[in-house]
Structure formats: C-alpha cells, structure tokens
Amino acid sequence: MTAEEITDIEMRLLMDGVYHVYGYDFREYAESSLRRRLNSWLVSSPFANLSEAQARILREPAMFVSLLKGITVNVSEMFRDPAFFRTLREQVIPHLKTYPFIKIWHAGCATGEEVYSMSILLHEEGLQGRYRIYATDINKDVLKKAQDGIYPLQEMQRFTKNYQQAGGNSSFSDYYTARYDHAILHPELREEVMFSDHNLATDAGFGEMNMILCRNVMIYFQQSLKDRVVTLFDSCLAPGGFLCLGTKETLERRPQSSHYELIAPRMQIFRKLYGK
Ligand SMILES: C[S@@+](CC[C@H](N)C(=O)[O-])C[C@H]1O[C@@H](n2cnc3c(N)ncnc32)[C@H](O)[C@@H]1O
C-alpha cells in the first residue's frame, strides 16, 4: 500500500503536537531522513496520510510508541568501525588507565552493542571494577534489548571479525553463551553499566564524564540541535575527557571547538583541554 505524500505543514503540525502532548522533540531533526522514516511508518500503518494518523497519535500513547519506533534508526553492531575501537585501545585507554575511576556516557546507545564492546575493551585492559557506563537512548524498547544483552547468533561471525580487527586479543566466543539461535552476553559485562531513558533534545546531562560517545546519532539532527547537544556534552565532560563522535560528525566550526584537541582525525575523537 502506498501512503499519500507527506506535506511540510503535516510534518510540522505533527511534530509540534507530539512535543506538546508527549514532550518528545523531533522539531529539529533533519527533515529529509525524518520524512523518509515517517513515510515508511505510514506505509505500514492503516492510515492514508499523516493528517489522518495525527489524531490517533496524539490521543493514543500506544500509537505514539509505534511512531517513535518508526522514527528512530536503531541499527548498531559490536565493535562498529573496528578502527575506532582500535584507536580507543591504543590512544585513549592509556590515559584513562591513569584515572582512579572512569565515567563514560554512551548517548544514543540503541540496542547496546557499542556499550558491550566498550565493556569488553575495558575488561581486557584490566579496568574491571574501575568504571561506570551510563548508557542512554530515547527509545525504551531498544534499551530493554540493550539491558538483556541477547543477540542473534548469526551476527556473531560478523561481530567476531570486527572484534579481531579492533585489536581484540581473546576469543570473542569467550564473551557469550550460545543458546539455540541466540548469543547471551556474559552478565559481568553489564555489571558496571546503567541503562536509562534519556532524550538529548530535552533532558539535562550527566556530570563530570571522562568520556562521552555519541556515534551515528547526530547525523539525524539539524544543525541547531547538533549545536545544543554539543553544548550539553561540553558541559558534562571533565577537563582531559574524551568526546567521541561518529566518523560523519565533527566539532569544526562549532564555538566549542577551541575547547578541544582533535587526537584522532579520521575517528573524530577529541580531547577536552585542561582549563576549559
Ligand atoms: C543508529 S543508532 C546508533 C547506535 C550506536 N551509537 C552506534 O553507533 O552503533 C541511533 C540511536 O540514537 C537514538 N536517538 C535518536 N534521537 C535521540 C535523542 N534525541 N536522544 C537520545 N537518543 C536518540 C535512537 O533511538 C537510536 O537508538
């Protein structure tokens, strides 16, 4: 079934309504990707057009949850961009090891693969018991999956390859138990992780982090929202802390860029200067 084309005014009215009724602010998301996501949600819905859907979305929380799932892109993988994790291991972890305790925020953690990759890395580097990870996302369904730490077994081959390319020095299968067609990650990998619901567009940050990762999230935001989120991260990062953006993101031309040194240009890893 095809849906009728979404007009600009329909999109704006729906996003305003969603903000006022549910407090979720998608008004500064990048228009083209938001329109694409809304369109595919609409095609799989019983509605002919967005105006028809609007009344139900604003009146029925379950319909809004369905829309929220449709709007957010939750794809992730373990050791995604292996070179990024290799750089963390080689250039960032040696600094973190000098701290008595490390606080890390994964903003937009989706189903948790990135968080568990970080836990594995920290365990392999002997930092077990010396870190706390705050793993957050706007979508409660994906957070539940993240908390469970159960992934399709068929993904393990790809994840193992990523792990090895990222400089992993054990056997990746040591980190999970295979049960039927699932891989259950070992619970000690989440002992030092707190998963929670957090919206980068509207919520306050967590204080004094030593590292913030926000990869493949801000690509869906308009410039104005990216600026606000970078300001939020800047206010939450301790001096000497690391800010890791996705390979498609940069701090360039942002007012905060003078607070940072770019330590891994291809990986967009920045270190906050002392005194900033
Ligand atoms: C493509 S995933 C990225 C997952 C992981 N960081 C990675 O790189 O593999 C993007 C995630 O950002 C989340 N997200 C989108 N808007 C958000 C917001 N305003 N606040 C917090 N998370 C958000 C989505 O729900 C989704 O799970």
PDBQT file of the ligand as one rigid body, heavy atoms in Angstrom, charges set to zero:
ROOT
HETATM    1  C1  LIG A 301      21.877   4.497  14.670  1.00  0.00    +0.000 C 
HETATM    2  S1  LIG A 301      21.692   4.337  16.405  1.00  0.00    +0.000 S 
HETATM    3  C2  LIG A 301      23.371   4.470  16.936  1.00  0.00    +0.000 C 
HETATM    4  C3  LIG A 301      23.758   3.397  17.914  1.00  0.00    +0.000 C 
HETATM    5  C4  LIG A 301      25.218   3.386  18.349  1.00  0.00    +0.000 C 
HETATM    6  N1  LIG A 301      25.614   4.657  18.935  1.00  0.00    +0.000 N 
HETATM    7  C5  LIG A 301      26.121   3.031  17.208  1.00  0.00    +0.000 C 
HETATM    8  O1  LIG A 301      26.798   3.907  16.662  1.00  0.00    +0.000 OA
HETATM    9  O2  LIG A 301      26.134   1.856  16.797  1.00  0.00    +0.000 OA
HETATM   10  C6  LIG A 301      20.980   5.909  16.849  1.00  0.00    +0.000 C 
HETATM   11  C7  LIG A 301      20.288   5.893  18.206  1.00  0.00    +0.000 C 
HETATM   12  O3  LIG A 301      20.059   7.245  18.626  1.00  0.00    +0.000 OA
HETATM   13  C8  LIG A 301      18.834   7.270  19.332  1.00  0.00    +0.000 C 
HETATM   14  N2  LIG A 301      18.319   8.640  19.377  1.00  0.00    +0.000 N 
HETATM   15  C9  LIG A 301      17.727   9.347  18.398  1.00  0.00    +0.000 A 
HETATM   16  N3  LIG A 301      17.353  10.555  18.851  1.00  0.00    +0.000 NA
HETATM   17  C10 LIG A 301      17.731  10.623  20.151  1.00  0.00    +0.000 A 
HETATM   18  C11 LIG A 301      17.609  11.607  21.170  1.00  0.00    +0.000 A 
HETATM   19  N4  LIG A 301      17.022  12.766  20.932  1.00  0.00    +0.000 N 
HETATM   20  N5  LIG A 301      18.108  11.332  22.393  1.00  0.00    +0.000 NA
HETATM   21  C12 LIG A 301      18.702  10.124  22.650  1.00  0.00    +0.000 A 
HETATM   22  N6  LIG A 301      18.842   9.149  21.729  1.00  0.00    +0.000 NA
HETATM   23  C13 LIG A 301      18.358   9.385  20.492  1.00  0.00    +0.000 A 
HETATM   24  C14 LIG A 301      17.938   6.320  18.548  1.00  0.00    +0.000 C 
HETATM   25  O4  LIG A 301      16.851   5.848  19.322  1.00  0.00    +0.000 OA
HETATM   26  C15 LIG A 301      18.931   5.217  18.153  1.00  0.00    +0.000 C 
HETATM   27  O5  LIG A 301      18.871   4.141  19.047  1.00  0.00    +0.000 OA
ENDROOT
TORSDOF 0
